[in-house]
Amino acid sequence: MPKPYPKGFRDDVVAVARQGQAPLTQIASDSGISETYLSNWMMRADIKDGNRPGLTAKEADQVRELKKRNRLLEQEN
């Protein structure tokens, strides 16, 4: 599994992309990442900022833990 990019780097690249002064392909290429990475980072940032519906990473983790706990409780019952 590849090493994840630092959060600060991701935030900086997303900020540049949001300015809209260059195409996403150019920003991704200049940053040394794939366009898919950039699109995913922008989608997650939009969800986190409330500009797009969806679960944040923290909320998704909470849902996963609650489902796990629910399964355990159902098995015990």
C-alpha positions, -999 to +999 in steps of 0.1 A: +000+000+000+015+034-009+023+058+018-004+085+022+003+121+013+006+145+043-026+163+052-010+197+047+000+187+012-035+175+003-051+207+018-027+229-002-034+211-035-071+212-029-069+250-022-050+256-054-076+235-074-105+254-058-091+287-071-099+274-106-070+291-123-058+259-140-074+227-152-074+198-126-052+177-149-025+204-149-027+209-111-024+171-105+005+168-129+023+198-114+018+183-079+030+148-089-003+131-082-030+114-103-061+133-113-081+106-095-064+114-062-071+151-067-108+145-075-111+123-044-094+148-022-117+176-035-148+154-030-138+147+006-130+184+013-164+193-001-181+168+022-161+180+052-170+216+044-207+208+040-208+217+004-217+182-007-238+155+011-221+125+025-203+112+056-170+125+068-143+100+076-150+104+113-187+098+108-181+068+086-158+053+113-185+058+139-211+042+117-188+012+112-182+008+149-219+011+157-228-016+131-201-039+146-214-033+181-250-039+169-240-072+153-224-083+186-254-074+206-277-092+183-256-123+185-256-121+223-294-117+223 
